[in-house]
């Protein structure tokens, strides 16, 4: 595709400019530069996992938790409490309340921040705390915040909020634009943290009551794991600003708040882009009884697809909910459906959510591990974006998430293998074409 584009650029300019050797050389060089930048933009930064992960232990085996906390991420820490927040009407009020109560610091990182009443509410709340002397730091992805009202930014900055854009591209380094921060983190006073799937936009308000208001889940965390959430924010804040935020204001001593064990897991192409992918592969491979996956954008690579199919074949109940016809990215849905055959043949149950856009990102394994956060089951999350997930090890909490999954399943349309095979030829062709773009989805 890049080579075709380069050839087109060359041909276009040669047709429009005098066909002198100097002109041809100039436009050829220009096209080469453009092609080189595009190639760099589309290339992954690190080596990929190339072989299937062998099953060596179950999810309840202590070795699994050691692998999660030593091989891949920060240690699993106890004494946490995590609260589930369903849809905007239950998500945004606790976030805004926490901001309003901030005394020392607010760190906020998000991918989507657009115009609208909810965007103004957050901008006003953050600005008010900054004027009150609280240190407020906001990190927005350059791509994801492209539709934010400039007045929101001006209001926050004039109040003293430090606002930074993550990977704003420059003419000499457009590769930055393809590495986005997809993380969704709010940490208040270093003691209360929020993460999950929501962005700051009108689509996430309400209670998923119609096609204009999306279904999503967010989580409020208290306890020692919040320090890990703060550390994940600091990782990208340093990249975007060069400033190191530390001390009691950001990292206070945190007492136990509950009985859940948890860890904050992150990945980035600039360091450990395969970590999130490997975490999911290990969890799926270790599953003994059940896997419930709520996935807004489900375009698994061959390794992940094979791991899910292998789990189903060894008797694990594997159920997946993805968006139905109401989705903000039709290409993603087509690319997803193109690859369902082997999963359905292996016994994986797939259903499409019908009432509205389904933006949840929750994995529950064996009624014990719950992984929630910003990560989608696609190549962009596994290899291109900066992502962050909160892993909770708690049977009571996991069963609560399964109950939420069951409620969503009641509003979803199951897809059988026969129905998948009977798709119209035009639909199959469109899905095949979309699947060719899966490396960037």
TIKEMAR-687491 format. One record per residue (C-alpha): residue number from 1; residue in three letters; x, y, z. Coordinates in Angstrom, 2 decimals, padded with zeros to 5 digits. Layout:
// TIKEMAR-687491
[node NUM; 'ALA'; [X; Y; Z]]
...
// end
This chain:
// TIKEMAR-687491
[node 1; 'UNK'; [000.00; 000.00; 000.00]]
[node 2; 'UNK'; [002.82; 002.38; 000.88]]
[node 3; 'UNK'; [004.63; 001.58; -002.36]]
[node 4; 'UNK'; [001.46; 002.14; -004.37]]
[node 5; 'UNK'; [001.00; 005.52; -002.65]]
[node 6; 'UNK'; [004.58; 006.49; -003.43]]
[node 7; 'UNK'; [004.15; 005.55; -007.05]]
[node 8; 'UNK'; [000.96; 007.59; -007.20]]
[node 9; 'UNK'; [002.67; 010.63; -005.71]]
[node 10; 'UNK'; [005.52; 010.36; -008.19]]
[node 11; 'UNK'; [003.18; 009.93; -011.15]]
[node 12; 'UNK'; [000.98; 012.82; -010.07]]
[node 13; 'UNK'; [003.82; 015.29; -009.75]]
[node 14; 'UNK'; [005.60; 014.15; -012.88]]
[node 15; 'UNK'; [002.40; 014.72; -014.87]]
[node 16; 'UNK'; [001.93; 018.21; -013.45]]
[node 17; 'UNK'; [005.54; 019.41; -013.48]]
[node 18; 'UNK'; [008.05; 019.81; -016.30]]
[node 19; 'UNK'; [009.55; 016.44; -017.09]]
[node 20; 'UNK'; [013.14; 017.53; -016.67]]
[node 21; 'UNK'; [015.59; 015.14; -014.96]]
[node 22; 'UNK'; [015.95; 017.58; -012.07]]
[node 23; 'UNK'; [012.17; 017.79; -011.54]]
[node 24; 'UNK'; [011.77; 014.03; -011.71]]
[node 25; 'UNK'; [014.60; 013.55; -009.23]]
[node 26; 'UNK'; [013.09; 016.08; -006.84]]
[node 27; 'UNK'; [009.58; 014.62; -006.83]]
[node 28; 'UNK'; [010.93; 011.08; -006.64]]
[node 29; 'UNK'; [012.97; 012.05; -003.57]]
[node 30; 'UNK'; [009.92; 013.70; -002.01]]
[node 31; 'UNK'; [007.80; 010.61; -002.59]]
[node 32; 'UNK'; [010.54; 008.44; -001.11]]
[node 33; 'UNK'; [010.60; 010.54; 002.05]]
[node 34; 'UNK'; [006.81; 010.28; 002.34]]
[node 35; 'UNK'; [006.92; 006.52; 001.81]]
[node 36; 'UNK'; [009.69; 006.12; 004.38]]
[node 37; 'UNK'; [007.74; 008.07; 006.99]]
[node 38; 'UNK'; [004.62; 006.02; 006.31]]
[node 39; 'UNK'; [006.53; 002.75; 006.61]]
[node 40; 'UNK'; [008.02; 003.88; 009.92]]
[node 41; 'UNK'; [004.58; 004.94; 011.08]]
[node 42; 'UNK'; [003.14; 001.50; 010.45]]
[node 43; 'UNK'; [006.01; -000.57; 011.80]]
[node 44; 'UNK'; [005.81; -002.09; 015.29]]
[node 45; 'UNK'; [008.55; -000.96; 017.64]]
[node 46; 'UNK'; [009.51; -004.30; 019.17]]
[node 47; 'UNK'; [009.66; -007.98; 018.36]]
[node 48; 'UNK'; [006.35; -009.79; 018.60]]
[node 49; 'UNK'; [005.45; -012.91; 020.51]]
[node 50; 'UNK'; [005.68; -015.51; 017.78]]
[node 51; 'UNK'; [004.85; -018.83; 019.42]]
[node 52; 'UNK'; [001.89; -020.20; 021.33]]
[node 53; 'UNK'; [002.17; -019.97; 025.12]]
[node 54; 'UNK'; [002.24; -023.49; 026.59]]
[node 55; 'UNK'; [-000.12; -024.25; 029.45]]
[node 56; 'UNK'; [002.01; -024.97; 032.54]]
[node 57; 'UNK'; [-000.37; -024.16; 035.42]]
[node 58; 'UNK'; [-003.93; -023.13; 036.19]]
[node 59; 'UNK'; [-005.16; -019.69; 037.13]]
[node 60; 'UNK'; [-005.62; -020.67; 040.80]]
[node 61; 'UNK'; [-002.05; -021.98; 041.00]]
[node 62; 'UNK'; [000.18; -019.55; 043.00]]
[node 63; 'UNK'; [002.59; -019.69; 040.07]]
[node 64; 'UNK'; [000.13; -017.73; 037.93]]
[node 65; 'UNK'; [000.12; -014.80; 040.32]]
[node 66; 'UNK'; [003.91; -014.94; 040.56]]
[node 67; 'UNK'; [004.12; -014.74; 036.78]]
[node 68; 'UNK'; [001.77; -011.76; 036.73]]
[node 69; 'UNK'; [003.71; -009.92; 039.43]]
[node 70; 'UNK'; [007.30; -010.86; 038.62]]
[node 71; 'UNK'; [007.53; -011.77; 034.95]]
[node 72; 'UNK'; [005.24; -009.08; 033.60]]
[node 73; 'UNK'; [004.16; -006.33; 035.92]]
[node 74; 'UNK'; [004.20; -004.74; 039.35]]
[node 75; 'UNK'; [003.65; -006.93; 042.38]]
[node 76; 'UNK'; [000.16; -007.99; 043.36]]
[node 77; 'UNK'; [-000.78; -005.97; 046.43]]
[node 78; 'UNK'; [-003.51; -006.62; 048.99]]
[node 79; 'UNK'; [-005.83; -004.34; 050.94]]
[node 80; 'UNK'; [-007.77; -002.83; 048.06]]
[node 81; 'UNK'; [-011.40; -002.06; 047.42]]
[node 82; 'UNK'; [-012.80; -001.74; 043.88]]
[node 83; 'UNK'; [-016.27; -000.43; 043.08]]
[node 84; 'UNK'; [-018.06; -001.08; 039.79]]
[node 85; 'UNK'; [-019.66; 001.91; 038.02]]
[node 86; 'UNK'; [-022.09; 001.13; 035.19]]
[node 87; 'UNK'; [-022.72; 003.75; 032.48]]
[node 88; 'UNK'; [-022.32; 007.51; 032.56]]
[node 89; 'UNK'; [-024.98; 008.36; 035.14]]
[node 90; 'UNK'; [-023.15; 006.17; 037.66]]
[node 91; 'UNK'; [-019.61; 006.89; 036.42]]
[node 92; 'UNK'; [-019.22; 010.63; 036.07]]
[node 93; 'UNK'; [-020.75; 011.81; 039.38]]
[node 94; 'UNK'; [-018.22; 009.88; 041.56]]
[node 95; 'UNK'; [-015.35; 011.11; 039.39]]
[node 96; 'UNK'; [-016.49; 014.73; 039.63]]
[node 97; 'UNK'; [-017.14; 014.35; 043.35]]
[node 98; 'UNK'; [-013.61; 013.03; 043.90]]
[node 99; 'UNK'; [-012.19; 015.97; 041.93]]
[node 100; 'UNK'; [-014.23; 018.43; 043.99]]
[node 101; 'UNK'; [-012.85; 016.95; 047.22]]
[node 102; 'UNK'; [-009.20; 017.01; 046.10]]
[node 103; 'UNK'; [-006.84; 018.69; 048.56]]
[node 104; 'UNK'; [-003.38; 018.06; 047.17]]
[node 105; 'UNK'; [-003.22; 016.70; 043.60]]
[node 106; 'UNK'; [-005.21; 015.51; 040.61]]
[node 107; 'UNK'; [-003.65; 013.54; 037.76]]
[node 108; 'UNK'; [-005.89; 012.82; 034.80]]
[node 109; 'UNK'; [-005.00; 010.99; 031.59]]
[node 110; 'UNK'; [-007.52; 010.13; 028.89]]
[node 111; 'UNK'; [-007.76; 009.31; 025.20]]
[node 112; 'UNK'; [-011.13; 010.80; 024.25]]
[node 113; 'UNK'; [-011.96; 014.32; 025.48]]
[node 114; 'UNK'; [-014.47; 016.06; 023.24]]
[node 115; 'UNK'; [-016.82; 019.03; 023.45]]
[node 116; 'UNK'; [-020.16; 018.86; 025.22]]
[node 117; 'UNK'; [-021.66; 019.41; 028.64]]
[node 118; 'UNK'; [-019.69; 016.62; 030.32]]
[node 119; 'UNK'; [-016.44; 017.98; 028.91]]
[node 120; 'UNK'; [-017.28; 021.40; 030.30]]
[node 121; 'UNK'; [-018.18; 019.89; 033.67]]
[node 122; 'UNK'; [-014.76; 018.25; 033.95]]
[node 123; 'UNK'; [-012.92; 021.34; 032.70]]
[node 124; 'UNK'; [-014.74; 023.54; 035.21]]
[node 125; 'UNK'; [-014.16; 021.13; 038.09]]
[node 126; 'UNK'; [-010.45; 020.77; 037.33]]
[node 127; 'UNK'; [-010.04; 024.53; 036.93]]
[node 128; 'UNK'; [-011.81; 025.22; 040.24]]
[node 129; 'UNK'; [-009.46; 022.89; 042.12]]
[node 130; 'UNK'; [-006.42; 024.46; 040.46]]
[node 131; 'UNK'; [-007.56; 027.92; 041.56]]
[node 132; 'UNK'; [-007.91; 026.51; 045.09]]
[node 133; 'UNK'; [-004.22; 025.58; 045.09]]
[node 134; 'UNK'; [-004.47; 021.89; 044.17]]
[node 135; 'UNK'; [-001.83; 020.72; 041.71]]
[node 136; 'UNK'; [-003.77; 019.57; 038.65]]
[node 137; 'UNK'; [-002.14; 017.75; 035.73]]
[node 138; 'UNK'; [-004.11; 016.74; 032.62]]
[node 139; 'UNK'; [-002.63; 014.56; 029.88]]
[node 140; 'UNK'; [-004.67; 014.27; 026.67]]
[node 141; 'UNK'; [-003.90; 012.20; 023.63]]
[node 142; 'UNK'; [-003.30; 014.45; 020.64]]
[node 143; 'UNK'; [-005.48; 012.32; 018.33]]
[node 144; 'UNK'; [-008.20; 011.45; 020.83]]
[node 145; 'UNK'; [-008.69; 015.04; 022.01]]
[node 146; 'UNK'; [-008.91; 016.45; 018.50]]
[node 147; 'UNK'; [-012.55; 017.50; 019.01]]
[node 148; 'UNK'; [-012.13; 019.24; 022.37]]
[node 149; 'UNK'; [-013.46; 022.79; 022.68]]
[node 150; 'UNK'; [-010.48; 025.17; 022.79]]
[node 151; 'UNK'; [-012.32; 027.15; 025.46]]
[node 152; 'UNK'; [-012.03; 024.15; 027.79]]
[node 153; 'UNK'; [-008.25; 024.12; 027.38]]
[node 154; 'UNK'; [-007.94; 027.87; 027.75]]
[node 155; 'UNK'; [-010.10; 027.86; 030.87]]
[node 156; 'UNK'; [-008.12; 025.10; 032.54]]
[node 157; 'UNK'; [-004.74; 026.58; 031.68]]
[node 158; 'UNK'; [-005.70; 030.09; 032.80]]
[node 159; 'UNK'; [-006.74; 028.59; 036.15]]
[node 160; 'UNK'; [-003.36; 026.93; 036.58]]
[node 161; 'UNK'; [-004.07; 023.43; 035.29]]
[node 162; 'UNK'; [-001.05; 021.92; 033.57]]
[node 163; 'UNK'; [-002.34; 020.48; 030.28]]
[node 164; 'UNK'; [-000.13; 018.42; 028.00]]
[node 165; 'UNK'; [-000.82; 016.65; 024.70]]
[node 166; 'UNK'; [000.64; 013.19; 024.21]]
[node 167; 'UNK'; [002.62; 012.69; 021.01]]
[node 168; 'UNK'; [001.62; 015.71; 019.03]]
[node 169; 'UNK'; [003.17; 014.94; 015.64]]
[node 170; 'UNK'; [005.86; 017.03; 014.02]]
[node 171; 'UNK'; [006.85; 017.15; 010.36]]
[node 172; 'UNK'; [010.06; 015.24; 011.09]]
[node 173; 'UNK'; [008.42; 012.56; 013.27]]
[node 174; 'UNK'; [004.89; 011.62; 012.24]]
[node 175; 'UNK'; [005.48; 008.14; 013.69]]
[node 176; 'UNK'; [004.51; 009.58; 017.09]]
[node 177; 'UNK'; [000.90; 009.92; 015.97]]
[node 178; 'UNK'; [000.46; 006.15; 015.63]]
[node 179; 'UNK'; [001.54; 005.61; 019.25]]
[node 180; 'UNK'; [-001.36; 007.02; 021.25]]
[node 181; 'UNK'; [-002.11; 007.00; 024.92]]
[node 182; 'UNK'; [-005.33; 005.06; 025.19]]
[node 183; 'UNK'; [-005.03; 004.98; 028.99]]
[node 184; 'UNK'; [-007.93; 006.24; 031.09]]
[node 185; 'UNK'; [-006.74; 007.22; 034.55]]
[node 186; 'UNK'; [-007.91; 009.65; 037.20]]
[node 187; 'UNK'; [-006.04; 009.73; 040.52]]
[node 188; 'UNK'; [-007.03; 012.14; 043.29]]
[node 189; 'UNK'; [-004.65; 012.94; 046.16]]
[node 190; 'UNK'; [-002.78; 009.74; 045.38]]
[node 191; 'UNK'; [-005.47; 007.80; 047.28]]
[node 192; 'UNK'; [-008.47; 007.32; 044.98]]
[node 193; 'UNK'; [-008.21; 006.07; 041.42]]
[node 194; 'UNK'; [-010.59; 005.55; 038.50]]
[node 195; 'UNK'; [-010.03; 003.49; 035.36]]
[node 196; 'UNK'; [-012.10; 001.67; 032.75]]
[node 197; 'UNK'; [-013.51; 002.34; 029.33]]
[node 198; 'UNK'; [-015.14; 005.78; 029.38]]
[node 199; 'UNK'; [-014.02; 008.86; 027.52]]
[node 200; 'UNK'; [-015.11; 012.41; 028.22]]
[node 201; 'UNK'; [-017.80; 012.92; 025.59]]
[node 202; 'UNK'; [-021.61; 013.05; 025.35]]
[node 203; 'UNK'; [-021.76; 009.45; 024.11]]
[node 204; 'UNK'; [-020.77; 008.21; 027.56]]
[node 205; 'UNK'; [-023.43; 010.17; 029.47]]
[node 206; 'UNK'; [-026.81; 008.76; 030.44]]
[node 207; 'UNK'; [-027.52; 005.11; 031.19]]
[node 208; 'UNK'; [-027.17; 003.40; 027.79]]
[node 209; 'UNK'; [-030.82; 004.20; 027.16]]
[node 210; 'UNK'; [-030.55; 004.60; 023.38]]
[node 211; 'UNK'; [-028.15; 004.47; 020.44]]
[node 212; 'UNK'; [-026.71; 007.89; 021.31]]
[node 213; 'UNK'; [-025.66; 006.85; 024.81]]
[node 214; 'UNK'; [-023.16; 004.03; 025.06]]
[node 215; 'UNK'; [-022.91; 001.05; 027.39]]
[node 216; 'UNK'; [-019.65; 001.14; 029.37]]
[node 217; 'UNK'; [-018.12; 000.23; 032.72]]
[node 218; 'UNK'; [-015.64; 002.14; 034.86]]
[node 219; 'UNK'; [-014.11; 001.31; 038.24]]
[node 220; 'UNK'; [-013.21; 003.22; 041.39]]
[node 221; 'UNK'; [-010.24; 001.89; 043.35]]
[node 222; 'UNK'; [-008.97; 002.62; 046.85]]
[node 223; 'UNK'; [-006.01; 001.09; 048.64]]
[node 224; 'UNK'; [-002.31; 000.49; 047.92]]
[node 225; 'UNK'; [-002.91; -000.30; 044.22]]
[node 226; 'UNK'; [-003.72; 003.40; 043.66]]
[node 227; 'UNK'; [000.00; 004.15; 044.03]]
[node 228; 'UNK'; [000.60; 001.85; 041.06]]
[node 229; 'UNK'; [-002.08; 003.68; 039.11]]
[node 230; 'UNK'; [-000.31; 006.94; 039.91]]
[node 231; 'UNK'; [002.96; 005.44; 038.73]]
[node 232; 'UNK'; [001.41; 004.52; 035.38]]
[node 233; 'UNK'; [000.23; 008.12; 034.94]]
[node 234; 'UNK'; [003.71; 009.42; 035.78]]
[node 235; 'UNK'; [005.21; 007.21; 033.07]]
[node 236; 'UNK'; [003.47; 009.16; 030.31]]
[node 237; 'UNK'; [003.52; 012.51; 032.10]]
[node 238; 'UNK'; [007.31; 012.42; 032.07]]
[node 239; 'UNK'; [007.29; 011.55; 028.36]]
[node 240; 'UNK'; [004.96; 014.44; 027.54]]
[node 241; 'UNK'; [006.30; 017.13; 029.89]]
[node 242; 'UNK'; [009.73; 016.13; 031.15]]
[node 243; 'UNK'; [008.54; 016.89; 034.69]]
[node 244; 'UNK'; [008.94; 014.37; 037.51]]
[node 245; 'UNK'; [006.10; 014.59; 040.03]]
[node 246; 'UNK'; [006.85; 012.93; 043.36]]
[node 247; 'UNK'; [006.57; 013.30; 047.11]]
[node 248; 'UNK'; [003.74; 013.12; 049.63]]
[node 249; 'UNK'; [001.40; 015.14; 047.42]]
[node 250; 'UNK'; [001.36; 012.39; 044.79]]
[node 251; 'UNK'; [002.51; 009.27; 046.63]]
[node 252; 'UNK'; [001.21; 009.32; 050.21]]
[node 253; 'UNK'; [001.29; 006.30; 052.49]]
[node 254; 'UNK'; [-001.93; 004.40; 051.77]]
[node 255; 'UNK'; [-003.77; 002.28; 054.34]]
[node 256; 'UNK'; [-005.75; -000.84; 053.51]]
[node 257; 'UNK'; [-009.23; -000.13; 052.21]]
[node 258; 'UNK'; [-010.55; -003.62; 051.49]]
[node 259; 'UNK'; [-009.73; -007.26; 050.94]]
[node 260; 'UNK'; [-009.00; -007.41; 047.20]]
[node 261; 'UNK'; [-005.58; -008.16; 045.80]]
[node 262; 'UNK'; [-004.76; -006.09; 042.74]]
[node 263; 'UNK'; [-002.08; -004.72; 040.42]]
[node 264; 'UNK'; [-002.03; -001.95; 037.85]]
[node 265; 'UNK'; [-000.76; -003.33; 034.57]]
[node 266; 'UNK'; [000.51; -001.18; 031.70]]
[node 267; 'UNK'; [002.13; -001.47; 028.30]]
[node 268; 'UNK'; [003.73; 000.89; 025.79]]
[node 269; 'UNK'; [005.55; 000.51; 022.46]]
[node 270; 'UNK'; [008.40; 002.52; 023.98]]
[node 271; 'UNK'; [008.87; -000.16; 026.62]]
[node 272; 'UNK'; [007.11; -003.50; 026.88]]
[node 273; 'UNK'; [004.58; -003.29; 024.05]]
[node 274; 'UNK'; [004.00; -007.05; 024.28]]
[node 275; 'UNK'; [003.34; -007.05; 028.05]]
[node 276; 'UNK'; [-000.44; -006.58; 027.80]]
[node 277; 'UNK'; [-000.68; -009.12; 025.00]]
[node 278; 'UNK'; [001.32; -011.64; 027.00]]
[node 279; 'UNK'; [-000.75; -010.98; 030.13]]
[node 280; 'UNK'; [-003.93; -011.85; 028.25]]
[node 281; 'UNK'; [-002.36; -014.92; 026.65]]
[node 282; 'UNK'; [-001.19; -016.23; 030.03]]
[node 283; 'UNK'; [-004.61; -015.66; 031.60]]
[node 284; 'UNK'; [-006.44; -017.40; 028.76]]
[node 285; 'UNK'; [-003.97; -020.30; 028.73]]
[node 286; 'UNK'; [-004.24; -020.74; 032.51]]
[node 287; 'UNK'; [-008.06; -020.78; 032.50]]
[node 288; 'UNK'; [-009.57; -023.96; 033.96]]
[node 289; 'UNK'; [-013.32; -023.29; 033.91]]
[node 290; 'UNK'; [-014.53; -020.06; 032.35]]
[node 291; 'UNK'; [-013.63; -016.97; 030.34]]
[node 292; 'UNK'; [-016.05; -014.06; 030.03]]
[node 293; 'UNK'; [-014.85; -011.30; 027.71]]
[node 294; 'UNK'; [-016.58; -007.98; 027.11]]
[node 295; 'UNK'; [-014.74; -006.37; 024.20]]
[node 296; 'UNK'; [-015.59; -003.14; 022.40]]
[node 297; 'UNK'; [-013.14; -003.87; 019.58]]
[node 298; 'UNK'; [-012.49; -007.58; 019.19]]
[node 299; 'UNK'; [-009.94; -008.21; 016.44]]
[node 300; 'UNK'; [-007.63; -010.83; 017.99]]
[node 301; 'UNK'; [-004.42; -011.86; 016.30]]
[node 302; 'UNK'; [-003.79; -015.51; 015.42]]
[node 303; 'UNK'; [-002.09; -016.29; 018.74]]
[node 304; 'UNK'; [-004.93; -014.89; 020.83]]
[node 305; 'UNK'; [-007.55; -016.51; 018.61]]
[node 306; 'UNK'; [-005.78; -019.87; 018.91]]
[node 307; 'UNK'; [-005.50; -019.50; 022.70]]
[node 308; 'UNK'; [-009.24; -018.84; 023.03]]
[node 309; 'UNK'; [-010.08; -021.76; 020.73]]
[node 310; 'UNK'; [-007.72; -024.08; 022.62]]
[node 311; 'UNK'; [-009.35; -023.09; 025.92]]
[node 312; 'UNK'; [-012.80; -023.91; 024.54]]
[node 313; 'UNK'; [-011.59; -027.27; 023.20]]
[node 314; 'UNK'; [-010.25; -028.30; 026.62]]
[node 315; 'UNK'; [-013.64; -027.63; 028.17]]
[node 316; 'UNK'; [-013.39; -024.02; 029.31]]
[node 317; 'UNK'; [-016.62; -022.04; 028.86]]
[node 318; 'UNK'; [-015.61; -019.14; 026.62]]
[node 319; 'UNK'; [-018.17; -016.38; 026.07]]
[node 320; 'UNK'; [-017.59; -013.09; 024.27]]
[node 321; 'UNK'; [-019.79; -010.02; 023.89]]
[node 322; 'UNK'; [-018.92; -007.50; 021.18]]
[node 323; 'UNK'; [-020.82; -004.58; 019.62]]
[node 324; 'UNK'; [-023.61; -005.29; 017.18]]
[node 325; 'UNK'; [-024.82; -003.08; 014.31]]
[node 326; 'UNK'; [-024.53; 000.06; 016.47]]
[node 327; 'UNK'; [-020.80; 000.69; 016.50]]
[node 328; 'UNK'; [-018.58; 003.71; 015.93]]
[node 329; 'UNK'; [-016.09; 001.76; 013.79]]
[node 330; 'UNK'; [-017.75; -000.38; 011.10]]
[node 331; 'UNK'; [-014.37; -001.51; 009.76]]
[node 332; 'UNK'; [-013.47; -002.99; 013.15]]
[node 333; 'UNK'; [-016.71; -004.96; 013.31]]
[node 334; 'UNK'; [-016.15; -006.31; 009.81]]
[node 335; 'UNK'; [-012.56; -007.30; 010.56]]
[node 336; 'UNK'; [-013.72; -008.97; 013.75]]
[node 337; 'UNK'; [-016.46; -011.02; 012.12]]
[node 338; 'UNK'; [-014.11; -012.21; 009.41]]
[node 339; 'UNK'; [-012.13; -014.24; 011.96]]
[node 340; 'UNK'; [-014.93; -015.85; 013.97]]
[node 341; 'UNK'; [-015.00; -019.17; 012.12]]
[node 342; 'UNK'; [-012.27; -021.05; 014.07]]
[node 343; 'UNK'; [-013.61; -019.69; 017.37]]
[node 344; 'UNK'; [-017.19; -020.77; 016.70]]
[node 345; 'UNK'; [-016.00; -024.17; 015.46]]
[node 346; 'UNK'; [-014.09; -024.67; 018.73]]
[node 347; 'UNK'; [-017.21; -023.95; 020.79]]
[node 348; 'UNK'; [-016.61; -020.30; 021.71]]
[node 349; 'UNK'; [-019.91; -018.46; 022.25]]
[node 350; 'UNK'; [-020.03; -015.02; 020.60]]
[node 351; 'UNK'; [-022.88; -012.53; 020.97]]
[node 352; 'UNK'; [-023.43; -009.01; 019.65]]
[node 353; 'UNK'; [-024.87; -006.34; 021.95]]
[node 354; 'UNK'; [-027.97; -004.81; 020.37]]
[node 355; 'UNK'; [-029.33; -001.70; 022.22]]
[node 356; 'UNK'; [-026.39; 000.66; 021.69]]
[node 357; 'UNK'; [-022.62; 000.85; 021.23]]
[node 358; 'UNK'; [-020.94; -001.63; 023.58]]
[node 359; 'UNK'; [-017.71; -000.05; 024.80]]
[node 360; 'UNK'; [-016.85; -002.32; 027.75]]
[node 361; 'UNK'; [-013.37; -003.81; 028.21]]
[node 362; 'UNK'; [-013.59; -006.48; 030.91]]
[node 363; 'UNK'; [-012.03; -009.95; 031.11]]
[node 364; 'UNK'; [-013.11; -012.40; 033.85]]
[node 365; 'UNK'; [-011.31; -015.74; 034.19]]
[node 366; 'UNK'; [-012.33; -018.64; 036.45]]
[node 367; 'UNK'; [-014.42; -016.40; 038.70]]
[node 368; 'UNK'; [-011.17; -015.05; 040.19]]
[node 369; 'UNK'; [-009.22; -012.72; 037.89]]
[node 370; 'UNK'; [-010.87; -009.57; 036.57]]
[node 371; 'UNK'; [-008.86; -007.38; 034.19]]
[node 372; 'UNK'; [-010.41; -003.98; 033.47]]
[node 373; 'UNK'; [-009.15; -000.81; 031.85]]
[node 374; 'UNK'; [-008.43; 000.66; 028.45]]
[node 375; 'UNK'; [-007.23; -002.41; 026.54]]
[node 376; 'UNK'; [-009.13; -003.77; 023.55]]
[node 377; 'UNK'; [-008.59; -007.20; 022.03]]
[node 378; 'UNK'; [-006.87; -005.88; 018.93]]
[node 379; 'UNK'; [-003.44; -005.17; 017.51]]
[node 380; 'UNK'; [-003.61; -001.45; 018.27]]
[node 381; 'UNK'; [-004.02; -002.11; 021.99]]
[node 382; 'UNK'; [-001.52; -004.96; 022.07]]
[node 383; 'UNK'; [001.26; -003.31; 020.08]]
[node 384; 'UNK'; [000.64; 000.32; 019.11]]
[node 385; 'UNK'; [-001.07; 002.16; 021.97]]
[node 386; 'UNK'; [-000.09; 002.92; 025.54]]
[node 387; 'UNK'; [-002.60; 000.96; 027.63]]
[node 388; 'UNK'; [-003.37; 000.36; 031.31]]
[node 389; 'UNK'; [-005.43; -002.33; 033.02]]
[node 390; 'UNK'; [-006.32; -002.93; 036.64]]
[node 391; 'UNK'; [-006.10; -006.63; 037.53]]
[node 392; 'UNK'; [-008.19; -007.68; 040.53]]
[node 393; 'UNK'; [-007.87; -011.10; 042.20]]
[node 394; 'UNK'; [-011.05; -011.50; 044.22]]
[node 395; 'UNK'; [-013.72; -014.20; 043.85]]
[node 396; 'UNK'; [-016.56; -012.05; 045.18]]
[node 397; 'UNK'; [-015.68; -009.17; 042.85]]
[node 398; 'UNK'; [-015.27; -011.57; 039.90]]
[node 399; 'UNK'; [-018.71; -013.09; 040.47]]
[node 400; 'UNK'; [-020.18; -009.58; 040.47]]
[node 401; 'UNK'; [-018.61; -008.96; 037.05]]
[node 402; 'UNK'; [-019.99; -012.26; 035.74]]
[node 403; 'UNK'; [-023.45; -011.13; 036.86]]
[node 404; 'UNK'; [-022.99; -007.87; 034.93]]
[node 405; 'UNK'; [-021.87; -009.93; 031.92]]
[node 406; 'UNK'; [-025.00; -012.09; 032.18]]
[node 407; 'UNK'; [-027.20; -008.98; 032.16]]
[node 408; 'UNK'; [-025.44; -007.70; 029.03]]
[node 409; 'UNK'; [-025.75; -011.14; 027.43]]
[node 410; 'UNK'; [-029.54; -010.96; 027.78]]
[node 411; 'UNK'; [-029.48; -007.93; 025.49]]
[node 412; 'UNK'; [-027.13; -009.51; 022.96]]
[node 413; 'UNK'; [-027.75; -011.59; 019.86]]
[node 414; 'UNK'; [-025.88; -014.94; 019.81]]
[node 415; 'UNK'; [-024.10; -015.80; 016.58]]
[node 416; 'UNK'; [-024.11; -019.47; 015.60]]
[node 417; 'UNK'; [-021.58; -021.13; 013.34]]
[node 418; 'UNK'; [-024.31; -021.83; 010.76]]
[node 419; 'UNK'; [-025.41; -018.19; 010.77]]
[node 420; 'UNK'; [-021.81; -017.04; 010.44]]
[node 421; 'UNK'; [-021.25; -019.33; 007.44]]
[node 422; 'UNK'; [-024.50; -018.15; 005.82]]
[node 423; 'UNK'; [-023.45; -014.51; 005.65]]
[node 424; 'UNK'; [-024.13; -012.89; 002.27]]
[node 425; 'UNK'; [-021.22; -013.02; -000.17]]
[node 426; 'UNK'; [-020.93; -009.22; -000.28]]
[node 427; 'UNK'; [-020.72; -009.13; 003.51]]
[node 428; 'UNK'; [-017.98; -011.77; 003.51]]
[node 429; 'UNK'; [-016.03; -009.81; 000.91]]
[node 430; 'UNK'; [-016.27; -006.58; 002.89]]
[node 431; 'UNK'; [-015.15; -008.38; 006.04]]
[node 432; 'UNK'; [-012.20; -009.93; 004.26]]
[node 433; 'UNK'; [-011.09; -006.53; 002.98]]
[node 434; 'UNK'; [-011.42; -005.06; 006.47]]
[node 435; 'UNK'; [-009.35; -007.89; 007.94]]
[node 436; 'UNK'; [-006.41; -006.79; 005.75]]
[node 437; 'UNK'; [-006.21; -003.66; 007.92]]
[node 438; 'UNK'; [-006.19; -005.59; 011.21]]
[node 439; 'UNK'; [-002.57; -004.64; 011.96]]
[node 440; 'UNK'; [-003.72; -001.03; 012.41]]
[node 441; 'UNK'; [-007.08; -001.72; 014.10]]
// end
